Amino acid sequence: MTVTATREQQSVQVGGDTGVPLDVNRYEALLTAVCALSLGTAWVGGRVGMIPSQAELALYVLAYISGGFFGAWEGLRALRHFELNIDFLMVVAALGAATVGEWVEGGILLFLFSLSNTLQGYALGRSRQAIRALMDLRPAEALVRRDGHEERVPVEALVVGDVVIVKPGERIPVDGQVIRGTTAVDQSTITGESMPVTKGPGDSVFAGTLNTTGVIEVEATRSPTDTTLAKIIQMVEEAQTRKAPTQRFLEAFEPKYAAGVILAVLIFLGISVWVLGQPFDDAFYRAMTLLVVASPCALVISTPAAILSAIANAARRGILFKGGAFLEQAATLEAMAFDKTGTLTVGKPRVTDVVPAAEVLGEAWFAPELAAELQPKGFDVPDRCTRDDLLAVAASAERYSEHPLAAAIVQAAQEAGVSLYEATETQAVPGHGVCAQVNGEEIRIGNRRFFETARQIWPMPLLALARRMEQEGKTVVFVSRGNRPLGLIALADIIRPEAAPALADLRRLGIRRIVMVTGDARQVAEAVARRLDILEVYAELLPQQKVEIVEKLAAQSPVAVVGDGVNDAPAMAVSHVGIAMGAAGTDVALETADIVLMADDLSRLPHLVRLARRARRIVWQNIAFSLAVIVVLIVSVFLFELPLPLGVVGHEGSTLVVVANGLRLLRAAPPAS
């Protein structure tokens, strides 16, 4: 019900960095115990004659005050806004029972109603425990090196630029960059990754993650109040207050329904007394029972119980929903549009092929007779070299370049373990390549235009191979020594290893349209699409063109846009759901998307869809069950003269059932379907 959700928000809300709760739920539990004790003492004492009637009445009054305090408070607060709520209905029913002398029935109603609210608060609090527990992940102190000395200081005292020493088994206290040491870091609290990630100098680390093996020194890049962990907590707290459309409808429906119940009860009472001639006390007692069983407690709590549990489940796995509305939207998705670079691919070029000229041309091309024949025509015979030689020469020439392709070639050489040479007279030719002196010889490395401009002729078999690799979506770099071709190096933005299985899983879930929207070249986009079985490809798009395509998709079916949260922001804005992936530590991605995947892991998408659909099923199970219970109880009042205590048990019991059903979403990942 509305008031229960409100009290629960008060009792578990995490505020800022302090995490100080307003523990309303604890006080309600205490008053519930007082209600039970005073009610039981009054009933037993009255039955056996152990206490005088005045004391018995005083105990009943105490039971009413303690059991109905929070209900009366919330009911009066709603009345100030000219609204009726469930709390008002329960208090009126209890007072009505007391009016006709049924103090025990009214006391039982208030006790069970208060107990139900207390148990709901406890149960729904479990759906937030995963989020509140994040506050405990950040250590209270940090070991800092300042002015050559090591000292422990409160985490709140850290400033940007501080060097923090983190030992094995300790949690990292602040977002920063490793400047010394190598270790494995458990990042599951931030990204949801199940395995520790190796971190060394230059790598970023997040507050709240666990250092598992080595000693590292971390330079703080953010203040303690601006860490990724703090932003995650804030996001999930805000998500829990942003209600799903179904929840908003039910809460808006509650005061109208409550007013309708009051009117129906008054009509029933009038007909029973003045038309059917029933005794007032009997008619009034049945009217109070009708008032209780017709109250929609279970109906109103059915949605938040499931939505909050699903949000907590997702947050533990590195999936952040920015509100219940987006959880409901995700359950309806039929199409997904993916950006290519950084989403379906890793976003960084890597060397895929190292091809020495000798491997392609064969021995005939290196025969002395052929050289004597071709050189007068300005055609230099290719030079012999191995793959390691080709990679070493190319990386030596590129080692000081800041171009992404150059960095990929140098990284490939380092991974292959080849030794690099000292390069001199390095000269970059923008848009073409690099020229450098390596071991006293001129090395050229660049695109085809670079060599055409230099009037260097390459053998047709090498040119044909270069064209084939370009058709596969690769970028081909030509390497020569002097005027002699050495070979080809191909690079490509590698497809994420989990991309194909994730897309296949989405298709099995019924995501019938999977589309690629990218600003990259069509040839490259289509090569990636072929490997991922994506049939709809839109390439060479400007941001506005992406928006137009997504608008057309959205007009046909519910669609999500999956991207990096930065350059895909306009397309995300016009989709039904915007999903940013790999957003750990990225402010723009955290702020742009409706749903955030903290890790670079497309396999979270099927879990996201399954969880959203499971939450939708449980919400409707709860709604159907709660409506059915209301109907059965109302019919029982008319046909079987249902006693008030049994009506209370049925009413409050159904409320707890729907809460427990919603809490099932806290369990592990939903089964494949």
N, C-alpha and C positions, 0 to 999 in steps of 0.2 A: 504494500500500500504506500501511498505517497509519504505519509508521515514516517513510516518505518524506514523508508529509504533515506529520508532527510536525517533522522536520528543516526542512522548508520554512517552517513557522510560525516556527521559531527563527531562520531566516536572514533573514526579511523583516519580522518583526514590528516595527511602529512603536510606540515606547513614549513616551507622553505627548507633550511638546513637543520632546523631544530628538531622537527618531527614530534612536537609536543601535541598530544591529542586532547580534545575536549571529551572526556570519557563519560558521555551521557549514558552509554550502555551499561557501565558498571553501576551507576546509581539506580538505573531502572531494575537491574538484577537484585540490588539490595532491597528496594521497595517491594519487589515481587516476593522476596523471602518474608518480609514483614507482613505482607498481605496474607500469605499462606499460613504463617504462624498465628496471626490474630484470628483469621477465619476458622482455622481448625480448633483453636482454644475456645472460641465462642460457641461453636457447634457442639463440641464434646462436653464443655462445661454446662451448656444449657440442657443437653440431653440427660445428663446424670445429676443435674441439680447442684453442681459444685460451686457455681458462681451466681450471684444475684442477677436479676433481670436487667438492672441498670448497667452492671459491668458487662453483661452479654451484649447489650445494645452498644455500649462504648467500643467494645472490641469489633463489632460489625462495622461501626462508623470508621474505626481505624483501618479495617481491611478495605473499605471503599476508598478512603483517602489515599492509602498507599498504592492500591491496585489501580486506581483511576487517575492518579496525579498527572502522569505524562499524557494520557489520553485527553483529560480535560484541558490541559495546557494547549495541546495542539488543536483541539476542537475549538477552543475560544480564539486562538490565533487565526484560524480559518474564518471564523465568524466575523472577525474584524474586517475581513476582506469580502464579506457577504458571500461566503462559500460554506458548503457543508462537506464534511469528510467522514471517513469511516470511524475515526476516533469519537466524533460527536455521536454517531449512531450507537456505538457501544456504551458510552456513558449514559445516554438517554435510556437505553434498554435496561441497564443496571439500576438506575434511579427509578425506572418504572416498576421493576420487580420489587424494590424496597417499598414503593408506595402501596402495593397490595399486600405487604407483609412477607414477601418472599425474599428475605434478606440473604438467605443461604444461596439461592439460585443467582441473585445479582452479584454476590461476592464471588461465586465460582466463575461467573462470566468475566468479571474484572481480573481475577487471578489468572485465568487461562489466556485472556487477551494480553495481559502484561507479560506472562510467561512466553507466549508466542512471539511477542515483539523482542523479548530478550534473546530467545533462541535464534530468531531471524538475524538479529544483530550479530550474534556470535557466528552463525553460519555464513552470512554474507561477508563478514570480516575475513573469513578464510580466503575469499576470492581476491582480497587485497594483500594477503600476507606476502606473496611473492614480490610485490612492489615495495611494501614497507620494509621488507628484509633488505632491499637494495641500500637503504640508509645505513645499515650495519656493515656494508661491505667496505666502506672507506675507513681506514684506520684513524684512530683519534690523534696519533702523533706520527711524525716523520723524522727520519735521521737526515739532517742537512749538513752540507759542508759549506761553511761561511768563513771567509778570511783565514783559510787554511785549517780551521778547526771543525770537528764534527760535534754536533749537538742535536738533541731531540727537542722539537718544537711542536706546538699544536698545529694540526693541519690547517686550521683557519689562518695561521700566521704566515703560510707560504705565499710567496709572490712570484710573478713571472721572472724567470731567469735563475731561480734557486736550483742548486744541484742536490738532488735527493738520492740517497744510497738505499737500495732495496735489496734485502738479503733473501735467500731461498726460504719459501714458506710464508713470506710476508705479502700483503696486498699493496699494490702500487697506490700511493695516496693522491696523485694528481695527474692530469693529462700532461704528457711531455714527450720528449725525444731521447732515446738512448744515446749517450755520448761515450760510454765505456762499458765493456763487458758483453757477454752473450748468454742468453738464457732461453728457456721455453716458458711462455706465458699462457695461462689458462684464461681465455677471453670470453668464456661462455656467458658470463653475466652481462656482457655488452652485446656481443654479436651472436650468441647462441651456438658458436662453434663447439663441437664435441671434443676436438683434439687440441692440445696446446700448440701454440704458434711460436716458431723460433724468432727471436728478436735480437738484433745486434745494433752497433752504432749506425745512426741515421734512421732507425725505425721508430714509428710512433707507438706509444702505449697509452692505455686509458686508466683513469682512476677506477678502483674497485676490482681490477683484474689481479690474478694471483701469479706471483713470480714463483716458479716451481723448482728451478735447478741452480742457476748461477747468480752471482752478485752482479748487479748492474747499477750504473749511475745514470740518473734521468734528469734532464734539464726541463724544468716546468715551463710549458708553453701557454698555460691557461691558469687563471686563478681558481682556487678550490670551489668557488661558487659558480663557475662557468664551465665545469667539466661536462663531458658527454654523459656521464652517469647522472649528474644533477638534471640535465635536460631531459633524459629519459624518464626520470621520476616525475618531473613536472608535466611532461607530455601525457603520461599514463594517468596521472591524477586528473588532468583536464579532460582526457578521453572518458573517464568514468563519470564526469558531470555532464558530458554532451550526450543527450539521450537519443535513442533510436526512435524513428517515426512511430513504431508500434507503441513504445513506452510513452511517448508524448501524447499519443491519442488516448491511451488508457488513463493517463493522469488528468487529461482535460475532461475525459468522460466521467471521472469519479465524482466531482461535485454535482453534476447533473443527475447522475445515477442516485447519489445519496438523497438529493431532493425528491427524486421520484419515489424512492423507498419510503421516505417520511410521508409523502402524500398517499401512497398506497396503503400504508399502515393505518393512517387516519381514516381512510375510506373503509377499510376492513373493520376497524373498531366501530365506526358509526353504523355500518350495516349489521354487524353482529348484535349491537345493543338495541338500536332503534327499529331495525327491520325484522331481525330474527328473534328479538326479545331475550337474548342470552344475558346471564348475570354479568354485571360490569367487570367484577374481579376476574372471572374466567376469560372473558373476551379480551380484557387488557393484558392478561398473562400470555395468551396466544398471540396477541399483537406484538408483544415484546419479543417473543420467540421468533416471529416472522421478521421482525426488525433485525435480529441477529443473523439469521440464516441467509437473509437476502443481501447482506453486506458483501461487497466484492473484494475482500482483503486478498484472497488468493489470486484473483484475476489481475489486480493492479501490481502485485509483487512478482507475477509470473515472468515478465519480461526482464526487469533489472537483474533478477537472480541469475538468469542465463547469460545476459550480455556482459555483466561484470566478470563472471567466471571465465567467459571466452576471452575477454581482453587480458585477464591475468595469465591464462594459459599461453596466449600468443606472446606476451611480453617476456615470459620465461624462455622462449625460443627465439628471441631476437626479432619478433614481428610486432611492430607498434601500430595499433589502430588509434586514430585520432578521435574516435568517437563511435558510439553504437550505431550511428547512421551508416557509417562506412562498413561496419560489420554486416549489416543487413544488405547493403548494396553489393558487397562481395559475394553474397550467397546467390545473387541473381545473374552473375556474369555469364555471358555466352560468347564473348570475343575478347581477345587481348592483342593490343598493338605494342610491339617491342621496338625500342631503339636498338641499333646494332652495336655501335662502338661503346664499350664499357658496360654493356648489358648482356647481349648474347655473346660478345667477345670480351677478352680481358681488358681491352682498351690500350694495350701497349704492343708495339711491333716486336716480333721475335724472329730470329733467323730460322727458316724452315729448310733451306737447301743451300749447300755449298758445293758448287760444281766446277772443278778444274777443267780447263779447255781440253786437256788430253783425254778425259773420260768420255767426251762427246765426239771428238774428231777422229780418233783412231791414229795409228802409226803413220799412215800415208801422208798426213798433214805435216809431219815433222821430218820427212825425207829431205835430204840436202838438195836433190834435184828440183823439188817443188819450191823450195825457198829461192833457188837461183832463178826460177821462172817467174815467181810472183813479186819479188822485191823490186825489179825494174818498173813494175806497174804501181808501185806505192803501197803494196800490200805486205805488211809485216807478218811473218809466220808466228803463230801463237807460241808462247813460252810454256815449257813443262813445269808443273809444280804439283804437290800433293794437296789434299784438302786442308791439312793443318797449315801448310805453307801459305795457301791462298787466304785463309782466315787470319793468320798472323800478320801478313803484309797489309791486308785491308784494315784490320783493327789498329795497327800501328799508325797508319795514316789518319784514322778517324778518332784516335784516343782523346784528342783535345777538343773535338767538336761537340757542340751542345745539341745537335740535331737528334731527334728521337731514333732515326734509323742508325745513326752512328753509335748511339748508346747501346742499341740492340746488338750491333756487330761486336762491339767491345765486350759486352756481357757474354756473348756466345764464345768468344775467344777465351775469356776467363774460365767459363764452365768447361771448355774443352781442355784446359790446362796448357795451352800453347804459350810460349814466351814471346813477348812483344819486343820490337826493335825501337830504337830511338828515332823519331821523325823530326826532320828540320825543314825549314822553309815551307811550312804548312800554309796553304792558301785556300780559303773556301770560295767557291764560285756560286753565289746565291742562285737557287733554282736548278743547279746542275750537279755539283758535287765538290770534291776536294782533290787538291793536287799537293803532294808532299815528296820530300826526298827521304827515302828509306834505304839504308845501306849503300848510299851513294848513287842510287838510281831513282828516277822519277816514277812515282806511283800515282796513277789516276784511278779514282773511284767515284762513280756517279751514274746518272741515268743515260739513256741512249743518246739524247740530244747533246750531252757533254762531249761524247766521242765523235758525233757527226760534225759538231762545230770545229773540233780539232782535226777533221778530215781523216780520222782513223777508221780503217775498213776492218770489219769483223766477218769471220766466216759465216756462211749461210746456216749451217747446222746450229751454231750457237744462237744466232738471231731467231731461228725457228723455235728453239727450246725456250728462249726468253718470252716469245709470244705465247707459247702454250702455258707457261707459268703465270703470265699476266691474265690469261683467260680464266685461270683458277683463282683469281682474286689476289694474287701475290704482287708485291712490289719487287722489281728486279734491279739489282745494282751490278754494273759492269766494272771489272777491275783489270787494269793493264799495267805492265812494267815497261817503261820506255814507251815504244809504240807497239809492243807485242801484247796481244790479249792474253790474260792469265786465266780468266774464268768468270763465272756468274755467282752472285749470292742473292738468294730470294728471301724476302721477309714478308710476314703477314701478321695481322692481328688475330691471334689464336682464339678459336672458339672455346668457350668455357666447357670443361669436360662434363659438367652436369647439365649443360643446356639441352642436349638431345633427349636424355631420359626425362627431364622435367617437362619438356614440351609434349613428349609422348604421354606422360602421366596426365597432363592437362587435357589432352584430347580424349583420354579414357574417361575423364570426369565430365565430358560433355562440352568443353570449350570448343565450339565447332569452327570458329574462325581465329586463326593465328596469323597475324599480319606483321610485316616488318616495315617500319617507317624510319628512314635514315637520310642524312645529308651526304652520305658517302657516295662514291661513284657507283653507277649501276652495275658495272661488271663485277666489282668487289662484292656488292650487296647480293647479287644473284648467286655468286659462288658460295657465300655463306648460307644463303637460303636453301640451295640445293642440298647441302650437307645436313641441314636441319629439317628437311621436308616441309619448308614453308612455301606455300603456293602463291600467296599475295605479297608482292614486294613493291614498295614505293621508295625510290631512291633519288638522290640529288635534290633533296627537298630543303627549302628554306623553312625557318620556324613557322611562318604564316601558312605555308603549304601543308605542313604537318597538321596544323589546326584544322584546315579545311577537310583533310582526309579523315581525321578523327571525328569531326562533326558529322560527316556522312555515315561513318560506322555507327556512331551513337544514335543516329536517327533510325537505324535498322535493328539494333539490339543493344542491350547493356554491354558496355565495353570498358576495359581498363587499359591505361597506358602505363607501361613499365619502362622506366628510364633512369637516368642518373640524378634527376631532381633539379638540374640546373638548366641546361639548354632545352630540356623537354617540358619545362614548366608551363608554357602556353598550351601545349597539347594536353597535359594533365588537367589543366583547368577546365577544359571543355568536355572531358571524359566523365563517365559515371564515377570512376575511382582512379586516382593517380597513385601509382606505386613506385617509390624510389628505392633502389637497391644499393647496397654497399655504402650506406650513409653514416657509418660509425665515424663520428668526429667531423662530419660535414654539416655545417650550420644550415646552408641553403637547402640541402636535401631534407633535413629534419623539418624545415619550415614550409616547404613547398608541397609535399605529397600528402595524401589522405592516409596512406598506409606506408610504413617505412620498414624495409628489410635491412637490419643493421649490418649483415654480413654480405659479402659478394657471393651469394649462393642462391641460384635460381631454384634449387630443389625446395626452398621454403614456399614457393608459390602454390604447389599442389596442397601442402598442409594448410595454407591460408584459406584456400577455397573449401577444402573439406571441413575445416573448423567453422567457417562461416555458415555452411549449409547445415552442419550438425546443430549449431546454435539456433538457426531458424527452425529446424524440426523440433527442438526441445521447447522453444518459445511457444509454438503452436500446440504441442502436447500439453503444456501447462495451461494455455488458454482454454483448450477443449475440456481438460479435466476440471478446471475451476468452474467453468460454466455448467458442466454436468452436475457437479456437487451442489451448486446453488439450486439448480432445478429440482434435483432429488430432495433436498432438504425442504424447499418450499412446498413441494407436493406432499411431503410427509407431515408438515404442519397441518395441512387441510384434511388429509385422509386418515392420518393415524394420531393426530393430536400430539405431535412430537414434543417431549418435555424440553424445557429450556436448557438444562445441563447437557443433554444429548445434542441439541442444536449447537451449543457452544463447542463441544468436542468435535463435531463434524466440521464446523466452520473453521476453527483454528487448526484442526488436523490437516485439512486440505491445504491451508496456507503453508504449513511446514513441509508437506509433500512436494509442492511445486518448488519450494526453495531447495530441498534436497535434490530434486531432479535437475535443477539448474546447476547445482554444484558438481554434477557429473562432468561438466565441461572443464573442470580443473584437472582432470586426469590426463594421462599421457596423450600423445598424438592420436587423433581419431583413426579408425581403421580405413584402409583403402576401399574405395567404392567406385 
